[in-house]
Amino acid sequence: KILIMVNGGAILTGAWNEDSSTALYYDIGGAGAVQIAEIGANHFGGSGTFEGGSQSMSYLLSPNTTSAVVIAPYFKSHNASYWMYFTQAPYNVSLIIMEIGA
């Protein structure tokens, strides 16, 4: 089992109405990324302002393999017409991945 924890973050929006989400993906042996969790969509309404929407999540993955497992968090904007920046300074994000023994 693999415990995945994503903590922190802030969002700078470029539009009055913007939606976003954060998702976790994993890949075993290059077979292709599979989405395992998503939080959001977070709705923001303040152009050019930092928003503190929670981008934190935890997930316990049980891939049932001895092969290498690649974990990747993705930040998604759901409106291609506007820009969003995730984790602008001084806001930090941490990604902790921990193997849990049986």
C-alpha angles and dihedrals in degrees: 000000000000124000112210121193125181114185135179135003140140133220131227110202130206097197141046092240118038134149126204142167140188120227137186122220132183134195129195117204096337093297092134136282118283123197111234105171141006135186123196155003089207114193117214129188112182119090113223094001134119113248123196100214111158113260093171124118142155128207134179109216121198103189096168094217141109091211124101114282119207116205121197130179116208129197111210131198111203095202117063091192093074137046128237130184120207121208102004114183131304091029114087133199125206127202116197120185117184130179111226115209122223 
